[in-house]
Amino acid sequence: MECTIDWGGPEGMLFVARTGSGHITAMDGAPEGGGHNLAPRPMEMLLTGTGGCAAYDVVLILKRGRHAVSHCQVKLTADRAETDPKVFTKIHFAFTVTGKNLPAAAVERAVALSHEKYCSASAMLAKTADITHSVTIIDA
């Protein structure tokens, strides 16, 4: 896996990332840090990637279990350390999983497996952050 990050130049703190899979994304800083608030902060991108990793796992596990999952949302809320490096110290994953007759045990198991075994992003962040989760199931 690889990516290349290019700074947008001396007029701000915009960075453009090009991934090895051929995708482009931008990151920027807050105005008080020299940015122009044109894109997510790098730490927001880290949190976003972690949520995507976990949601991917949950959907894949449920689909492989032949459960009728139709939607999955995860909202992450995080606290950071007050001093540099301002690592994440707490992260809460609030999953909302929608489907037809989804067994609560299967959804809870999928979330637990993501956290305990499959999500490499949350495994890394768990080195500094207390990670918790909640699950809401919507029958549709």
C-alpha positions in Angstrom: 0.0 0.0 0.0 1.2 3.5 -0.8 0.2 7.1 -1.1 1.7 10.4 -2.1 0.9 13.6 -0.3 1.5 17.0 -2.0 1.4 20.4 -0.3 -0.7 22.9 -2.2 1.8 25.7 -1.6 2.8 28.6 0.6 -0.7 30.2 0.6 -2.2 27.7 3.0 -2.1 24.2 4.4 -4.0 22.3 1.7 -2.6 18.8 1.0 -3.7 16.5 -1.9 -3.3 12.8 -1.4 -3.0 10.3 -4.2 -3.5 6.7 -3.2 -1.9 3.6 -4.7 -5.3 2.5 -5.9 -5.6 5.7 -8.0 -7.9 7.9 -5.9 -7.4 11.5 -4.8 -8.5 13.2 -1.6 -7.7 16.5 0.0 -6.9 17.6 3.5 -6.7 21.1 5.0 -6.1 22.9 8.2 -8.2 25.3 10.3 -7.6 29.0 9.6 -5.9 29.4 13.0 -3.3 26.8 11.8 -2.7 28.5 8.5 -5.4 26.5 6.5 -8.5 27.7 4.7 -10.9 25.0 5.9 -11.3 23.6 2.3 -11.2 19.9 3.3 -11.2 17.6 6.3 -8.4 17.7 8.8 -5.8 14.9 8.6 -7.0 13.5 12.0 -10.6 13.6 10.7 -9.5 11.5 7.8 -7.9 9.0 10.2 -11.1 8.8 12.2 -13.1 8.5 8.9 -10.9 5.7 7.6 -11.3 3.8 10.9 -15.1 4.1 10.7 -15.0 2.9 7.1 -12.9 0.0 8.1 -15.2 -1.1 10.9 -18.4 -0.6 8.8 -16.9 -2.6 6.0 -16.2 -5.5 8.3 -19.7 -5.4 9.9 -21.5 -5.5 6.5 -19.2 -8.2 5.1 -19.6 -10.4 8.1 -23.4 -10.0 8.1 -23.6 -10.6 4.3 -21.4 -13.7 4.6 -23.7 -14.9 7.4 -26.6 -14.5 4.8 -28.3 -11.9 6.9 -30.5 -9.4 5.1 -28.6 -6.2 5.9 -29.7 -3.2 3.9 -27.9 -0.3 5.5 -25.1 0.3 8.0 -24.1 3.6 9.5 -21.4 4.2 12.1 -20.9 7.5 13.8 -17.6 8.0 15.6 -17.0 10.4 18.4 -13.5 10.9 19.7 -11.5 12.7 22.4 -7.9 13.7 21.9 -5.1 14.3 24.3 -4.6 17.9 25.4 -0.8 17.9 24.7 1.3 17.0 21.6 1.1 14.5 20.2 -2.7 14.9 20.4 -3.5 11.2 20.0 -7.0 9.9 20.3 -7.7 8.9 23.8 -11.3 7.8 23.5 -13.3 6.7 20.5 -16.9 5.6 20.5 -18.4 3.8 17.5 -22.3 4.1 17.4 -23.5 1.5 14.8 -27.0 1.7 13.3 -27.6 -1.4 11.2 -30.8 -1.8 9.2 -32.1 -5.0 7.7 -34.9 -7.6 7.7 -35.1 -9.8 10.8 -31.5 -9.2 11.8 -30.6 -11.2 14.9 -29.2 -8.9 17.6 -26.6 -11.5 18.4 -25.3 -11.7 14.8 -25.0 -7.9 14.6 -23.3 -7.7 18.0 -20.9 -10.5 16.9 -20.1 -8.7 13.7 -19.2 -5.5 15.6 -17.2 -7.5 18.1 -15.3 -9.4 15.4 -14.5 -6.1 13.6 -13.1 -4.6 16.8 -11.3 -7.7 18.1 -10.0 -9.3 15.0 -10.4 -7.6 11.6 -10.3 -3.8 11.7 -6.6 -3.0 11.5 -7.3 0.7 11.8 -9.1 0.4 15.2 -6.5 -2.1 16.3 -3.8 0.6 15.8 -5.9 3.3 17.5 -6.6 1.0 20.4 -2.9 1.4 21.4 -3.7 4.9 22.7 -7.5 5.1 22.8 -10.2 3.5 24.9 -12.6 2.1 22.2 -16.2 1.5 22.9 -19.2 0.8 20.7 -23.0 0.7 20.8 -25.4 -1.0 18.4 -28.9 0.0 17.2 -30.8 -2.4 14.9 -33.6 -1.2 12.7 -36.0 -3.8 11.2 -36.9 -2.8 7.7 
